[in-house]
C-alpha cells in the first residue's frame, strides 16, 4: 500500500490514492516491517525500473510521509511477539516467507486494534479468518481487459 501511495507509476497507485483521499479523519501508521518494505522496494531497480531511488532518496520519501499529521510510526508493543507467534500457528507447516510477513502484519494490526489495508487477497483472507478488520482494495479494471 505504501509503495502504491509513494510511486505514481505503481499499478495500484490510482486505486490507493482514491481510497486514501476518502479517509479524512483516520490515522495511518508504518510499522517497522512496512517502513523497511517501502525503503527496500524504492531502492530496488527490479521493482522501480528507471524510477529507482537511492537509499537516501528512499528515506526522503518516507520522511515526507511523516510530515503528514495523519501518518506516524507505530512502535512494537510488548504483546506483539505472542500475537505474532499465535498468528503463525495456522501456517506452521509451511516454508513461506510471504506467510511470515502476512502473519506479522496481521499480528501488528491485532495488537494495535487497527484496520489492515491491502491489495493482497491472501492477506485479506488471513485477516478475515482471524476475525481481524481488513480493507481489501480493488484496483480499477482496464477497459477491454
Backbone as CSV, one residue per row, in Angstrom:
resi,resn,N_x,N_y,N_z,CA_x,CA_y,CA_z,C_x,C_y,C_z
1,UNK,0.814,-1.179,0.000,0.000,0.000,0.000,0.866,1.256,0.000
2,UNK,1.879,1.297,0.891,2.720,2.492,0.982,3.471,2.746,-0.316
3,UNK,3.920,1.695,-1.000,4.614,1.897,-2.268,3.662,2.461,-3.310
4,UNK,2.452,1.932,-3.366,1.466,2.436,-4.335,1.138,3.903,-4.076
5,UNK,1.144,4.303,-2.819,0.891,5.711,-2.482,2.117,6.585,-2.731
6,UNK,3.279,5.993,-2.734,4.525,6.757,-2.836,5.064,6.867,-4.254
7,UNK,4.582,6.042,-5.154,5.138,5.982,-6.507,3.996,6.031,-7.516
8,UNK,3.908,7.144,-8.238,2.805,7.374,-9.178,2.737,6.318,-10.284
9,UNK,3.848,5.683,-10.625,3.850,4.681,-11.695,3.486,3.273,-11.221
10,UNK,3.224,3.100,-9.934,2.815,1.785,-9.425,1.443,1.442,-10.012
11,UNK,1.231,0.192,-10.345,-0.025,-0.203,-10.995,-1.252,0.023,-10.125
12,UNK,-1.084,0.101,-8.811,-2.217,0.335,-7.921,-2.262,1.762,-7.367
13,UNK,-1.427,2.635,-7.886,-1.333,3.987,-7.334,-2.675,4.728,-7.374
14,UNK,-3.367,4.682,-8.503,-4.643,5.401,-8.612,-5.662,4.880,-7.600
15,UNK,-5.758,3.564,-7.471,-6.714,2.980,-6.518,-6.319,3.308,-5.086
16,UNK,-5.022,3.279,-4.800,-4.557,3.600,-3.456,-4.889,5.049,-3.103
17,UNK,-4.632,5.949,-4.023,-4.918,7.359,-3.756,-6.417,7.638,-3.697
18,UNK,-7.205,6.936,-4.493,-8.666,7.110,-4.422,-9.153,6.738,-3.026
19,UNK,-8.646,5.638,-2.488,-9.033,5.220,-1.138,-8.495,6.192,-0.096
20,UNK,-7.206,6.507,-0.171,-6.556,7.353,0.828,-7.216,8.728,0.913
21,UNK,-7.591,9.277,-0.213,-8.176,10.622,-0.228,-9.554,10.665,0.425
22,UNK,-10.197,9.524,0.572,-11.515,9.467,1.233,-11.410,9.303,2.746
23,UNK,-10.219,9.079,3.265,-10.019,8.818,4.696,-9.661,10.123,5.409
24,UNK,-10.619,10.990,5.593,-10.347,12.335,6.094,-9.915,12.383,7.552
25,UNK,-10.530,11.606,8.405,-10.267,11.712,9.841,-9.472,10.543,10.412
26,UNK,-8.992,9.658,9.561,-8.272,8.479,10.032,-6.791,8.774,10.202
27,UNK,-6.134,7.908,10.991,-4.687,7.963,11.162,-4.096,6.722,10.514
28,UNK,-2.871,6.844,10.052,-2.195,5.766,9.343,-0.824,5.569,9.957
29,UNK,-0.412,4.302,10.034,0.845,4.016,10.694,1.714,3.079,9.875
30,UNK,2.998,3.376,9.895,4.009,2.427,9.466,4.344,1.584,10.684
31,UNK,4.635,0.322,10.481,5.320,-0.476,11.493,6.724,-0.686,10.933
32,UNK,7.618,-1.269,11.703,8.989,-1.439,11.213,9.014,-2.241,9.910
33,UNK,8.148,-3.223,9.800,8.106,-4.084,8.619,7.691,-3.300,7.377
34,UNK,6.662,-2.448,7.496,6.217,-1.673,6.334,7.193,-0.546,6.020
35,UNK,7.830,0.011,7.044,8.862,1.020,6.798,10.006,0.409,5.995
36,UNK,10.517,-0.717,6.463,11.606,-1.394,5.776,11.187,-1.817,4.368
37,UNK,9.959,-2.306,4.241,9.465,-2.707,2.925,9.446,-1.549,1.948
38,UNK,8.953,-0.387,2.369,8.922,0.774,1.484,10.336,1.183,1.089
39,UNK,11.220,1.311,2.064,12.599,1.704,1.770,13.263,0.713,0.812
40,UNK,13.096,-0.572,1.090,13.723,-1.617,0.275,13.198,-1.595,-1.159
41,UNK,11.880,-1.487,-1.328,11.299,-1.507,-2.663,11.655,-0.263,-3.470
42,UNK,11.657,0.897,-2.818,12.037,2.128,-3.521,13.471,2.060,-4.041
43,UNK,14.340,1.312,-3.349,15.750,1.207,-3.719,16.059,-0.046,-4.537
44,UNK,15.023,-0.713,-5.058,15.209,-1.941,-5.835,14.897,-1.670,-7.308
45,UNK,15.906,-1.739,-8.147,15.714,-1.426,-9.564,14.780,-2.411,-10.260
46,UNK,14.754,-3.666,-9.820,13.855,-4.648,-10.433,12.390,-4.277,-10.214
47,UNK,12.105,-3.514,-9.179,10.741,-3.056,-8.889,10.486,-1.695,-9.528
48,UNK,11.404,-0.775,-9.317,11.208,0.628,-9.672,11.658,0.993,-11.084
49,UNK,12.475,0.139,-11.708,12.958,0.464,-13.051,13.703,1.788,-13.066
50,UNK,13.378,2.630,-14.024,14.066,3.915,-14.165,13.773,4.870,-13.006
51,UNK,12.763,4.577,-12.212,12.401,5.421,-11.065,13.083,4.997,-9.766
52,UNK,14.037,4.064,-9.840,14.703,3.567,-8.637,15.293,4.734,-7.844
53,UNK,15.228,4.621,-6.533,15.751,5.654,-5.639,17.013,5.147,-4.949
54,UNK,17.854,6.079,-4.584,18.972,5.712,-3.711,18.388,5.498,-2.319
55,UNK,19.162,4.935,-1.437,18.695,4.746,-0.062,18.377,6.097,0.570
56,UNK,19.226,7.090,0.323,18.969,8.424,0.851,17.681,9.023,0.309
57,UNK,17.425,8.827,-0.980,16.177,9.320,-1.577,14.975,8.574,-1.015
58,UNK,15.146,7.273,-0.769,14.045,6.485,-0.202,13.693,7.008,1.189
59,UNK,14.712,7.344,1.987,14.447,7.926,3.304,13.678,9.237,3.176
60,UNK,13.981,10.021,2.171,13.264,11.294,1.972,11.794,11.057,1.649
61,UNK,11.509,10.024,0.868,10.108,9.669,0.582,9.400,9.312,1.891
62,UNK,10.026,8.479,2.690,9.459,8.099,3.989,9.272,9.323,4.884
63,UNK,10.282,10.186,4.948,10.201,11.385,5.792,9.057,12.298,5.364
64,UNK,8.786,12.361,4.065,7.642,13.176,3.598,6.335,12.625,4.145
65,UNK,6.220,11.310,4.241,5.011,10.734,4.836,4.855,11.187,6.278
66,UNK,5.941,11.222,7.017,5.867,11.592,8.429,5.537,13.074,8.625
67,UNK,5.680,13.879,7.583,5.284,15.291,7.655,3.766,15.446,7.645
68,UNK,3.053,14.422,7.187,1.591,14.418,7.199,1.148,14.102,8.631
69,UNK,0.373,14.982,9.224,-0.015,14.804,10.634,-0.841,13.545,10.868
70,UNK,-1.374,12.944,9.823,-2.173,11.722,9.962,-1.321,10.458,9.956
71,UNK,-0.034,10.594,9.633,0.841,9.436,9.440,1.887,9.398,10.548
72,UNK,2.119,8.204,11.077,3.122,8.049,12.116,3.796,6.694,12.037
73,UNK,4.707,6.480,12.961,5.417,5.203,13.085,4.913,4.520,14.343
74,UNK,4.396,3.317,14.209,3.890,2.552,15.352,5.030,1.700,15.894
75,UNK,5.415,1.950,17.110,6.457,1.150,17.745,5.868,-0.201,18.148
76,UNK,6.706,-1.197,18.179,6.227,-2.528,18.534,5.790,-2.579,19.991
77,UNK,4.619,-3.125,20.200,4.105,-3.322,21.552,4.701,-4.602,22.139
78,UNK,4.790,-4.653,23.446,5.309,-5.826,24.138,4.538,-7.087,23.730
79,UNK,3.237,-6.954,23.538,2.365,-8.097,23.227,2.559,-8.642,21.811
80,UNK,3.306,-7.925,20.981,3.416,-8.319,19.577,4.050,-9.687,19.400
81,UNK,5.058,-10.016,20.168,5.727,-11.301,19.989,4.749,-12.462,20.154
82,UNK,3.941,-12.422,21.198,2.970,-13.501,21.425,1.911,-13.525,20.325
83,UNK,1.465,-12.355,19.892,0.454,-12.297,18.825,1.024,-12.813,17.505
84,UNK,2.284,-12.479,17.217,2.945,-12.956,16.001,3.079,-14.474,16.030
85,UNK,3.525,-15.012,17.146,3.639,-16.476,17.271,2.280,-17.149,17.087
86,UNK,1.255,-16.568,17.686,-0.092,-17.136,17.556,-0.561,-17.086,16.106
87,UNK,-0.270,-15.990,15.426,-0.702,-15.854,14.025,-0.013,-16.860,13.115
88,UNK,1.179,-17.308,13.478,1.897,-18.264,12.626,1.476,-19.713,12.846
89,UNK,0.684,-19.971,13.869,0.304,-21.369,14.149,-0.387,-22.030,12.961
90,UNK,-1.258,-21.307,12.276,-2.016,-21.914,11.177,-1.140,-22.195,9.955
91,UNK,0.045,-21.618,9.895,0.934,-21.837,8.750,2.238,-22.510,9.183
92,UNK,2.255,-23.091,10.365,3.496,-23.612,10.943,4.121,-24.732,10.127
93,UNK,3.357,-25.385,9.265,3.901,-26.484,8.461,4.410,-26.006,7.092
94,UNK,4.305,-24.713,6.827,4.756,-24.154,5.547,6.179,-23.641,5.636
95,UNK,6.839,-23.575,4.501,8.104,-22.849,4.352,7.781,-21.676,3.440
96,UNK,7.440,-20.548,4.030,6.939,-19.433,3.229,7.275,-18.090,3.866
97,UNK,8.220,-17.356,3.266,8.496,-16.024,3.802,7.292,-15.090,3.674
98,UNK,6.467,-15.267,2.637,5.276,-14.428,2.481,4.302,-14.670,3.630
99,UNK,4.111,-15.928,3.990,3.209,-16.236,5.103,3.720,-15.608,6.396
100,UNK,5.026,-15.621,6.608,5.589,-14.984,7.807,5.313,-13.484,7.815
101,UNK,5.520,-12.846,6.674,5.248,-11.411,6.581,3.781,-11.099,6.804
102,UNK,2.908,-11.897,6.198,1.466,-11.697,6.376,1.069,-11.874,7.845
103,UNK,1.626,-12.884,8.488,1.308,-13.125,9.901,1.791,-11.973,10.775
104,UNK,2.945,-11.431,10.449,3.454,-10.300,11.219,2.511,-9.102,11.076
105,UNK,2.100,-8.787,9.852,1.200,-7.647,9.640,-0.146,-7.882,10.317
106,UNK,-0.636,-9.104,10.273,-1.873,-9.454,10.973,-1.710,-9.205,12.475
107,UNK,-0.611,-9.668,13.041,-0.375,-9.503,14.482,-0.249,-8.023,14.857
108,UNK,0.447,-7.245,14.053,0.577,-5.808,14.327,-0.800,-5.156,14.341
109,UNK,-1.624,-5.484,13.353,-2.958,-4.867,13.293,-3.827,-5.315,14.464
110,UNK,-3.680,-6.562,14.897,-4.443,-7.041,16.044,-4.034,-6.314,17.322
111,UNK,-2.734,-6.243,17.577,-2.239,-5.621,18.805,-2.561,-4.126,18.828
112,UNK,-2.513,-3.483,17.665,-2.801,-2.045,17.579,-4.297,-1.764,17.489
113,UNK,-5.114,-2.823,17.378,-6.558,-2.668,17.178,-6.827,-1.752,15.988
114,UNK,-6.141,-2.054,14.886,-6.207,-1.241,13.675,-6.772,-2.051,12.517
115,UNK,-7.272,-1.357,11.523,-7.707,-1.994,10.287,-6.509,-2.126,9.366
116,UNK,-6.268,-3.317,8.853,-5.184,-3.542,7.913,-5.712,-3.253,6.510
117,UNK,-4.994,-2.466,5.733,-5.407,-2.095,4.378,-4.440,-2.734,3.402
118,UNK,-4.981,-3.433,2.400,-4.121,-4.181,1.484,-4.784,-4.370,0.128
119,UNK,-3.958,-4.632,-0.879,-4.420,-5.097,-2.187,-4.298,-6.616,-2.274
120,UNK,-3.685,-7.241,-1.291,-3.343,-8.662,-1.299,-4.521,-9.504,-0.797
121,UNK,-5.108,-10.273,-1.695,-6.275,-11.091,-1.341,-5.938,-12.172,-0.312
122,UNK,-4.746,-12.739,-0.418,-4.340,-13.766,0.540,-4.220,-13.199,1.942
123,UNK,-3.632,-12.040,2.060,-3.504,-11.382,3.359,-4.881,-11.001,3.889
124,UNK,-5.726,-10.485,3.023,-7.085,-10.122,3.454,-7.834,-11.355,3.946
125,UNK,-7.672,-12.473,3.256,-8.331,-13.710,3.664,-7.829,-14.180,5.034
126,UNK,-6.524,-14.092,5.249,-5.965,-14.482,6.548,-6.526,-13.598,7.654
127,UNK,-6.660,-12.308,7.385,-7.237,-11.390,8.377,-8.686,-11.764,8.678
128,UNK,-9.442,-12.052,7.639,-10.849,-12.416,7.835,-10.971,-13.693,8.651
129,UNK,-10.133,-14.682,8.368,-10.156,-15.935,9.130,-9.834,-15.693,10.598
130,UNK,-8.968,-14.706,10.861,-8.590,-14.377,12.235,-9.540,-13.351,12.857
131,UNK,-10.594,-13.005,12.110,-11.585,-12.010,12.566,-10.951,-10.651,12.851
132,UNK,-9.986,-10.301,12.004,-9.306,-9.011,12.099,-9.882,-8.071,11.038
133,UNK,-10.107,-6.825,11.418,-10.616,-5.837,10.463,-9.612,-5.661,9.328
134,UNK,-10.129,-5.708,8.118,-9.271,-5.564,6.947,-10.047,-4.826,5.867
135,UNK,-9.339,-4.001,5.107,-9.915,-3.339,3.932,-9.139,-3.835,2.723
136,UNK,-9.808,-4.617,1.880,-9.196,-5.121,0.654,-9.545,-4.139,-0.455
137,UNK,-8.538,-3.479,-0.989,-8.761,-2.529,-2.068,-8.647,-3.248,-3.399
138,UNK,-9.496,-2.874,-4.303,-9.503,-3.458,-5.638,-9.013,-2.408,-6.631
139,UNK,-7.959,-2.724,-7.391,-7.536,-1.768,-8.406,-8.589,-1.682,-9.504
140,UNK,-8.688,-0.543,-10.178,-9.655,-0.450,-11.266,-9.297,-1.429,-12.373
141,UNK,-10.312,-1.991,-13.010,-10.057,-2.917,-14.126,-9.841,-2.112,-15.388
142,UNK,-9.010,-2.659,-16.264,-8.733,-1.991,-17.516,-9.860,-2.237,-18.499
143,UNK,-10.254,-1.230,-19.225,-11.320,-1.366,-20.222,-10.867,-2.355,-21.296
144,UNK,-11.752,-3.257,-21.640,-11.457,-4.234,-22.673,-10.572,-5.362,-22.218
145,UNK,-10.193,-5.386,-20.929,-9.255,-6.411,-20.466,-9.940,-7.369,-19.627
